[in-house]
Amino acid sequence: MHSRVLDPCTIVRLQSWDVTVRAPSALDEVLGATWPREVGSVASGLVDVLCVGPTEWLVIGAEPDDVQLCAKLGTAVIGSPLRATDLSRGLVIVELSAHDVREFLLKGCSLDLRPDHFPSGRCARTRFAGVPAVLRCCDSSRFEGILAASYREYLLAWIADAIA
């Protein structure tokens, strides 16, 4: 099992309290693909967008502190009930990779991670090792956990202990 904290990137949360909200078409332009609307789906284009709830998305851009991405998202949601919040400095992404990564993840969460239930390109909110996180399946041997930066050291210690 290999684990590492990924380099800092831009993470923006788009959220609304209106459960009937529809994402403005301008968001498709920012993404460079179709905005994901099904909870648990992930869309990739110019950025990655994880639909983590019926009215909540995480937009992940490769560059750290991408002020332009935040501004584009803010402009795209003007006139809608959606609001963009930059969470880049408050969240970290931990990558876990191994041929048996799914079995390892079961030590820390209760999601059904079988490939037919949690294939590549899916995400879910969960608690991993007792920590609130968004788990994302990147491919059959690689997952990412997105969590509050304050849990970083605890989670890395938990992973090292679980590997041992």
Buried (B, 14 or more C-beta within 10 A) or exposed (E): BEBEBEEBBBBBBBBBEEEEBEBBEBBBBBBEBEBBEEBBBBBBBBBBBBBBBEBBBBBBBEBEEBEEBBEBBBEBBEEBBBEBEBBBEEBBBBBBBBEEBBEBBEEBBEBEBEEEEBEBBBBBBBEBBEBEBBBBBBEEBBBBBBBBBEBBEEBBEBBEEBEE
